[in-house]
Amino acid sequence: MESLFEIAEECLSADGIQQKIHLTQQTFQLWQNNQLSLDSMAPPKAITQPGLPNKPVLIAPSEVPRRHLGTQAGLIALIHAVAHIEFNAINLAWDAVYRFRNLPKQYYQDWIQVATEEAHHFQLLHQRLLELGSDYGFLPAHNGLWDMAMRTAFDPMVRMALVPRVLEARGLDVTPNMIQKLQQAGDKKTVTILEIILRDEIGHVAIGSHWFKYFCEQRGLDSEQTFRELIHRYFTGQIVGPFDYQIRAQAGFSLNELNTLQSIAKSKANPPNTTPT
């Protein structure tokens, strides 16, 4: 029986788009058929960069051009940006499987499911780009999600708190507005794709919430206080609202956590006046 961790490393390291998607789907089937073990003779390697295609060119987040959604170029840019997030999310899910060992079987079940659904999201968006006369890689993108994966590589609790529950959860706030604008523009195809993604992403963030709270409980930590401390430590000046309380509640956020996020976002947007008088 093959080791899940060896297969997860292959998925993570694959640099071709179709190769990564095929391996992800294949691994999901092997896991579902109980053909993969949780045994491994070798500890995880220090993977600092996943397998990526040659394009898109990766640039700083501040350098990614902004385009108006009301134009064809703006629509393509939006879909490309979401597609890039979904492709990164495949790698993030496989890294969560590969890097963190000796955890409950359900943990691996959850993140294999996430990887498979992220691959499906990417395929839907990729096809939409092709229909619009574009392709994945035609526009530049940034690597912010993976950068945070590296900063949280030392601890699964920190990973669960900050990648699913902060970075990826931002999609829960902004996607409903994107759907509304695209509905107004009559773009039913893209709306349908984003509705599928939003539905699944609520579940993905909920998985992050579940395992974050699991790790806190295992360590005797208060999850709300720990979440607040981790945000202050890792996201100085980077928490942006508004937050969709109803959707985030479905994804496992408590009211106290949501109020914490709102308070931090407000304090960053309106820093205290420290000018001497």
RAMOFEN-V751737 format. One record per residue. SS is DSSP state (A for helix, B for strand, O for the rest). PSI is psi as a letter, one per 40 degrees, with the letter a starting at -180 (999 if undefined). OMEGA is omega as a letter, one per 40 degrees, with the letter a starting at -180 (999 if undefined). Layout:
ss = <SS;SS>
psi = <PSI;PSI>
omega = <OMEGA;OMEGA>
This chain:
ss = <O;B;B;A;A;A;A;A;A;A;A;A;A;O;O;O;A;A;A;A;A;A;A;A;A;A;A;A;A;A;A;A;O;O;O;B;B;O;O;O;O;O;O;O;O;O;O;O;O;O;O;O;O;O;O;O;O;B;O;O;A;A;A;O;O;O;O;O;O;O;O;A;A;A;A;A;A;A;A;A;A;A;A;A;A;A;A;A;A;A;A;A;A;A;A;A;A;A;A;O;O;O;O;O;A;A;A;A;A;A;A;A;A;A;A;A;A;A;A;A;A;A;A;A;A;A;A;A;A;A;A;O;O;O;O;O;O;O;O;O;B;O;O;A;A;A;A;A;A;A;A;O;O;O;O;A;A;A;A;A;A;A;A;A;A;A;A;A;O;A;A;A;A;A;A;A;A;A;A;A;A;A;A;A;A;O;O;A;A;A;A;A;A;A;A;A;A;A;A;A;A;A;A;A;A;A;A;A;A;A;A;A;A;A;A;A;A;A;O;O;O;O;A;A;A;A;A;A;A;A;A;A;A;A;O;O;O;O;O;O;O;O;O;O;A;A;A;A;A;A;O;O;O;O;A;A;A;A;A;A;A;A;A;A;A;A;A;A;A;O;O;O;O;O;O;O;O>
psi = <h;i;h;d;d;d;d;d;d;d;d;d;e;h;e;i;d;d;d;d;d;d;d;d;d;d;d;d;d;d;d;d;e;f;e;i;i;e;i;h;d;i;i;i;i;g;h;e;h;i;h;i;i;d;i;i;h;h;i;i;d;e;e;h;i;h;i;h;d;e;i;d;d;d;d;d;d;d;d;d;d;d;d;d;d;d;d;d;d;d;d;d;d;d;d;d;d;d;d;h;i;f;i;i;d;d;d;d;d;d;d;d;d;d;d;d;d;d;d;d;d;d;d;d;d;d;d;d;d;d;d;e;e;a;i;h;e;d;i;i;i;i;f;d;d;d;d;d;d;d;d;e;e;e;h;d;d;d;d;d;d;d;c;d;e;c;d;d;e;d;d;d;d;d;d;d;d;d;d;d;d;d;d;d;e;e;g;d;d;d;d;d;d;d;d;d;d;d;d;d;d;d;d;d;d;d;d;d;d;d;d;d;d;d;d;d;d;d;e;f;i;h;d;d;d;d;d;d;d;d;d;d;d;e;f;h;e;e;h;h;a;i;h;g;d;d;d;d;d;d;e;e;h;i;d;d;d;d;d;d;d;d;d;d;d;d;d;d;d;g;i;i;h;e;h;i;999>
omega = <a;i;i;a;i;i;i;i;i;i;a;a;a;a;i;a;a;i;a;i;i;i;i;a;i;i;i;a;i;i;i;a;i;a;i;i;i;i;i;i;a;i;a;i;i;a;a;i;i;i;a;i;a;i;e;i;a;a;i;a;a;a;i;a;i;i;a;a;a;i;i;i;i;i;i;i;i;a;i;a;i;i;i;i;a;i;i;a;i;i;i;i;i;i;i;i;a;a;a;a;i;i;a;a;a;i;a;i;a;a;i;i;i;a;a;i;i;i;i;i;a;i;i;a;i;i;i;i;i;i;a;i;i;i;i;a;a;a;i;i;i;a;a;a;a;i;i;i;i;i;a;a;a;a;a;i;i;i;a;a;a;a;i;a;i;a;a;a;i;i;i;a;a;a;i;i;i;i;a;a;i;i;i;i;i;a;a;a;a;i;a;i;a;i;i;a;a;i;a;a;i;i;a;i;i;i;i;i;a;a;i;a;i;a;i;a;i;a;i;a;i;a;a;i;a;i;i;a;a;i;a;a;a;a;i;i;a;i;a;i;e;a;i;a;a;a;i;i;i;a;i;i;i;i;i;i;i;i;i;i;a;i;i;i;i;a;i;i;a;a;a;i;a;i;i;i;999>
